[in-house]
Amino acid sequence: MEQVKISLRKEHTDFIKHHSKFGFKDRSSLVRKAIDYLKEKLDEESLKSSAEIIKHYYKNDSESKEWVEYSIKDWPE
């Protein structure tokens, strides 16, 4: 694994010192999990934002409604 040097506020370091209390074997595993969680949430927000843009265009564009409806007409329900 790669190592990086980062700076944290005291309340952050105080929190990660108690890693075992939260079920983590070490501080690094807690930080990795937190980063994974943040990445997942940011990806989710990005998808929601994209979906809202598509929804806006779909709602206001009759041509796109036609081709979407045509493309799904033979799909099983």
NORWOLIN-V769802 format. One record per helix or strand of 3 or more residues. SS is the DSSP state (H for helix, E for strand). FROM is the first residue (numbers start at 1). TO is the last residue. Records with the same first field share a line. If there is no record, write none. Layout:
BEGIN
SS->FROM-TO ; FROM-TO
END
This chain:
BEGIN
H->10-17 ; 19-22 ; 27-60 ; 62-72
END
